[in-house]
Each structure stands twice: as structure tokens, then as C-alpha cells.
Amino acid sequence: MEFCFAQGWSDGLPVVPPTEDKVRALLEAARLAPTQEIGFVAHRAVSITAEKVAINAVLAGCRPEYMPIVVAAVEGIADPRWSYHGPGTSTAGAGVLMIVNGPIARELDVNAGDNLFGPGWRANLTLGRAVRLVMRNVCGSRPGTLDRGTLGHPGKLSYVIAENEADSPWTPLHVERGFRAEQSTVTVMAAEAPRQFYNQLSNTAEGVLTTLADDMRISGNVMGQPHYCVVLAGEHMRTIAGDGWDKKRIRQFLWEHTQNSHAHLKRTQRMSGALQPGDDARLRPLLVSPDDILVVAAGGRAGAFSCYIPGWSSVRSSQAVTKEVKR
């Protein structure tokens, strides 16, 4: 372990030495040859092979059966739509939010419930850590060198959740994004830290979502118009669904109610230029489209708390990408 630290392979936490046997076990679990290319990061001119992914997954503490999810996530961050260079190097300090859907989430006990973003689940913590170690050790995104995050956030260690499909009244995220329900997927989004909001007063969908929209309106890169992920936990999920709202209606409501006037943006120094007549009535949406909001049902059953997660920069700079987990 100390040798691994000395080589700079660790993220600061203890690692599992990547012995040949351990690496081989992960490759066999994913049915991959060591030299098979998982992704090519053009900005870095880096080829990410299956062996390199397996080595870092071992370092992170992954079990062999986790390897297909790690591979799919690495395919996602290497996808040109995700656009590695910005999220991997920016001073804005993006993490890789990973949302796991489909049967594999339940089979491998990827947490979708209590303490959603917290400790306690090996799969959640090691899956995200493996992807971050690939970014560090293969792509060169090391803090203080290529990774220039001003603040960073804890999700840069691991940032993995599953959607609670068992309790959700809504269409799962991966089905909305074009996959079949029986397929397993992982969605990767370059993301800031989660922002928790609470509404313990309202018993209507509009009431809960009005609170959420008010919180979201001036969050993240307001002028950039990035993706957002909205995670609705048990109590809020049941309240909203009880009023007959589906994910499409949630997205439309949030898009309409998170717009800011040009006057407000200028007064708060978020938009350049002098105030002009009509600026109070001229609105700028927080998002380009309602479809830029990923709505996920996850979190504990109790407690009137949910969260939203601003994406990094803009949808023009980095898009959320969903990949199939192949076994």
C-alpha cells in the first residue's frame, strides 16, 4: 500500500494493491481483453484500455462484478459529448455524478435509499472512486497539476447513486433516455455538489416544486445553462406523484419557474451590461430546455428533503451521457 502511495496512485485514501490475480479477476468478470480500448480521450491523446480500468478499479476496492459498471462509466466520460477536458481540468471543480439504473443496481446493492450520498455502501463508494482514479492515473487529472479545481467538493472522491425504481411511480431515467427497462445503464454528468432543499409545509406537487424552483433559480452557473439533476426522495416523491404529476410535467414546471429577469441578473452582477428599459420583464431561462433536467427518484422514505445538482458549465460544454452496462 505504501508503495502505491509513493507512486502517486492514491487519491489520499488507502488503496488495494493491484496484483495480477486481482486485475485478471476484474477483466474476466467483464469479459474483456487487457488491451481492449474502452475509450479515447482526444483532448489528452490518451487511450484507456481495459487493463488500466481494471487496475484502478482494484485500487479503489471494487469487487470483480462491479467492473462492467466502471467500464460503462469510463465509456461515458470518454464520450465526446461529455467532453473530458473541461470537467477534468476546470477551476469549477466538477465531480462525475453517476446514476445507475436497471437490474444491476439491485443485484449489486447500489444504494438508492437512506443516506443516499453518504457512507455505508461499498458499491457506491468504490465505483465512483474507480472512475476518479482512472481520471487521475490514466488521464492525468491530478489535483494541483491538470485538475485545477479551486474548491472541489466531496463528490470528486465518489458520487454514485441508483434510482429507486422499486418505489418510484415514474418512468426510470434510463427508459426516458432511450433504453429498455430490463437493460442496465449508468448516466454520467459533470456536476457540482448537491444542494439539499426542504419543504415540510406543502402537501401538493406545486407547493413542493415551487420551493425547489425558488432554490434552483440562482444556483450554479446561471448564465451557462447547464444540465441539472433533481433527486426527489420518498416524501416529496409521494406528494408529487399523488397529484398525478409525471417527470415531464415536473421538468416543464421547473423550467418555467426558474427563469430570472435580466434586471435581477444585472443587479446581482451575474449578467454584464447596464440596466435597460424592459429588463424587469425580459426573462432568461436557467436551462436551455426542460429536457436538460434529469429527474431521479432516490433517497430515504422519511423526511421532507430532496436535492438538486447543478451541472458543470453548460450543455454546450458538457452533456450528460448514458451508457449501457454490458455483461
N, C-alpha and C positions, 0 to 999 in steps of 0.2 A: 504493500500500500504506500509506504513512504517513497519507494521508487517512482510510483505513479505521480505522487505529488511533486517530486523533484523534476520530473519530465514536463510538468505543467499540464497534465492531462485532466486534472480535477477542477471542479467548479468551486472548490473550497470545502466540500463535504467529503467524508470518507468514500472511497470507491472500491469496487470489487476487481481485483487483478484479472485482466482478460487472458486467461490461459487458453491454449489451443483447444482443449476439450470444451470449454465453456463457449467459445466463439463458434465452434463447429456445431454445437447443440442448437444455437440460435439459427444458424444458416439452414440446418436440416429442418427445423420447425417451420421455416418459411419456404422451404424447397428452393433455395437459391444457391447458385454457384458463387464462390468468393469474388470472382472478377466481374460478375454481372453488374452493369451500371444501373443504379437506382435513380439517379438524377444528375444533371449537369448544370452547374451554376455559372451562367455565361459571364456575369459581372466579375466573377472571381477566377474564371477559367479553371474550375475545379470539377473533376469527375468524382461523384460519390458512389463508391462501389458497395456491394452487399457486405463484404468483409469489413469495411470501415464502419458501416452502420452497426454491424454485429458487435464489433469491438467496443464501441461507445455504449451500446445497449447493455453489455456486460458490466462495463464501468459503472453505469447508472444503477445496477441492481435488478435489471429486468429478468423475468423468467423466460424460458425459451418460447412459450406460447404467446408472449407479448410481441414478438418480433414482427409479425405481419402488420400490426398497428403502427409500429415505429416506421416500418418501410413505407406505408401509405402516407404517413405524416411527412416523411422526408421527400417523397414524391411531390407532396403539396407545396412545401417551401421552395422546392427547386422549379416549380411551375412558373413560367414567365409571367403569368397573371398575378402571382403573389409578389413577384419582383424582389428577389432576395436582397439586393444591395441596400435599398432604403431601410427596411425593417432590421436588417442585420448590422447596420452601422450607425444609424441615426442618433443624434443627440436626444431625440424624443424618447428613446429607451423602450421600444416596443418589445412585448413578450409574444410568444406563439401560443395563442389560445387554441386548444384542441378540443373539439366536441365529437364524442364517439357516439355513433348510432348503430342500431341493428343488433342481431343476436349476440355478436361477440362481446358487446358491452356487458350483457348479463352473464355470459359464460365466464368472463374473466373478472367479474366483480369490480367493474369500473364504476366508481361512486356517482350516483345521480341524486342522492338524497341529503340527509343531515350533514352539516359541516362540509358543504359542497366544495368549497375552495380550500378547505383546511386539511389538517393531517389525519392520518389513520388508515389510508388505503394505499397499499403497495402499488397497485396498477397505476392509479392516477399520478402518484409522485414519481415513479420511475419512468413511465412513458414520456412525460414531458421533459424530464431530466435527460433522457437519452437523446431526444431531438436537440436540446440545447447543447449537449456535449458534441454532437455532430457539427453544429454550427461553430463551436469553439475549436475543436480539434481537427476538423476536416476543412471547414470553410474559412477558418482564421478569425472568427468574430470573438476576439478575446477582449475583456474589459481593459480599457486604457490604451489599446492599440487600435484594432479595427472597430471594435464596439465602443462607440464614444458616448454612450448614454449619460446624460447629465445627472439624472436621478435614478433611472431604472425603477424596477418595482419587484416585489417578491415573485410575481408570476414569471419572471425571467429564469427562475430555477425550475419551476414546473407549473403548468397552467392547463390542467386537463379535467374535463367533466364529461359525463354522459348525459344524454337526455332521458328523462324518466318516462319512457314510452309506456310502461305498465300502468301508470296512473294518469297519464296525460289524456285529456279529452280531444286533443288536436292531432292533425297530421304531423308526423315526425319531420324533423328538419331535413333529413336526407331524402325523404319522399318528395318534399317540396322542391328539392334541388335536382330531381330527375331520376332518382334511384328507386328500386323496388323495396318494399318493406322488409323482405327477407334478406336483402343484402346488408352487409356491414360496411360502414364508412367512417372516415374521420374528416372533419372540416377544420381547416387551419385558417386563422385570421390573425393578422398583425394587430396587436391590441394593447391599449393602456390597461391600468389596473381597474378592477371592478369598483363601481360606486353603488353602495347599498342605499336604498330608499325604503321608507316605511309609511304605511297608511293603515292605521288601526281604527279609523273612524268610519270609512265608507263601506257600504255593503252593495255597491253597484260597480259594474265594469267601468263606466265612465268616471266615477269618482276615483278609483284606484289609478286609472291611466292618466287622469288629469294631474295627479300628484307626480307620477312618473314623468310626464311631459314637462312639467314645470322644473323638475330637477335636470332633465336632459338638455333643456333649451340652450343653456350657456356652458355646456360641458365640452371637453375635448377640443379638437381643432375646429372651432365653429366655422371658420372661413374655408376650411379644407373640404368639408362634406365627405367624411369617411364612412365606412360601414359602422353599424352599431349592432351589438348583440344584447338582447333583452332577455334576462333569465327570470322567469316567473315561478316562484316557489308555491308550495301547497295551498296556503290560504288564499293568496291572490289569484292563483290559477283557478281554484274552485269558484271564487266570486265572479271572475270574468266569464268563465265558461257557463256559469249558472244563468247569466244574462243572455246566453246564446251567441256570444262573440267568438269568431274563429280567428286564426292568426292573420288572415288577410285584413279583416276589419281592424284588428289591433294595430297592424302596420300603418294602415291608412290614417287612423286616428292620431297616432304618434307623429306621422309626417305632417299632418295638418296643424297640430298643436305645438310643434317645436320650432316654428318659424319665428325669426326675430326681425324687428323693423330695422331698416338701415339707420334710422336715428339712434336707436339703442346701441347698435354695434359701433357707431361712430362715437357716441358719448362715452362708451366704455373702452375706447381705444382698440377695438377689435377689427374695425374697418377703417381704411385710410380715407382721407378727404374731408372737406368741410361739410357741415350740415347744409342740406339743400331743401327748398320747399318741396313738400310731399314725402320727405324721408320717413315721417312717422307712419305713413300709410304703405310705404314700399317695403315688401317683405322678402327676406331671404330664407329659404328652407335650410334646416340643419343638415338634411340629406338630399342627394340628387333625386332619389326615388324611394317610395315606400318599400320597394323590394330590397333596398340596401340595409334593411333591418332584419337581423336573424332573430327569430323568436324561439326560445328554448324553454321547455317545461322541465325544471330541475330545482333541487333544494328540498329542505325539510318540509314535512306535512304541517307542522305547527309553527306559528309566528307569522305576523303580517309584514314580512320583509321580503323584498326581491332586490334585483340589481340590474344595472345596465353597464355595458362595457363599451367605451368609445374605441373605435378602430384607430390605427395609426394613419396620420396624414390625410389621405383622400382615396376615394375609389379609383381615381385616375392613376394614383401611385402604387396602390396595392389592393388587390381584391381577395375576398375570402374564396378559398378553393376547397372543393370536396373531392376526396379520392376513395375509391373502393378498397376495402381491406381484402386482399386476396389470400386464400388458404388452399 
